[in-house]
Amino acid sequence: MAKTSDNYWIICPYCGEKHGDAWEWVKGEDPQRAECQSCERPFVCWAEYDVTYCARDIEGGALLKAVLQQKDPTT
């Protein structure tokens, strides 16, 4: 059966039933076994994450400039 994906729901890959909040169903990135509450068939579910790295120029960011000018609080 095909892989299903959604940003909020766990969707059964067999019958398409949407199951509760995905945060309640999946604990981490490791695949885990689940059972559809509608068709009662077992399936595996997991979370996939996207990471975005950001940078900003110092001259354009007053807040960043202030942070960089602070002294080390341990000294």
N, C-alpha and C positions, 0 to 999 in steps of 0.2 A: 504494500500500500504506500501511497505517497506521503511525504513529510508535510505536516501542516505547521503553520506559524502564525502568530498574532502578537501584537504588542500588549495585550491585556488578558486574553483568555487562553486556556489550554483547550485545544480543539481535538476531539477524537479523530484519529486518522482513518477510522472505519466508517463511522456514521455521520461525522461532522458536528456532533453535539458540542456546544460550548460549555466549559466547566469553570465555574467560579473565578476568583481572582488568581492569576497565575502565581503571585507571590505566596499564596497559601498552599499551592500544589507543589511548587518546585523549590527546593532548598539547595541553592548553589548550581554549579555547572555540571556536576556529575549526573549522568543518566540515572533515572530511577523509575521503577515500575509503578504503574497506575492502572486503574480499572475504570472504564467508562460507566457512568451512572445510568446511561440510557441503554446501550446495547450489551453492557456487561463484559465486553471484550478487553483483555489486557493490552497495554501499550507502554512504551517508554517515553518519558518526557524529560526535558532539560532546558536550561536557560542559555542563551547566547547573548553576549554583550559586545557592544561597539564602543571603542575608546576614541576620544577626540583630544588631541594635544593642541594647546593654544599658547601663543606668545604675543606680547604687546611691546611696542617701542617704549623706552623709558621717558622720552620727552613728551609723548602724548598721554601718558598715564600718571596723573598727579598722585593718586593713591599708591601706585607702585613705586614712584620716586620717593615718597615719604617712608615707605617700608624699607627700601634699600638704604636710606640714610639713618635709620635707627641703629643705636649701638647694641651690641650683644648683651642681653640681660644677665648673662652669667658672669660678666666681668665687672 
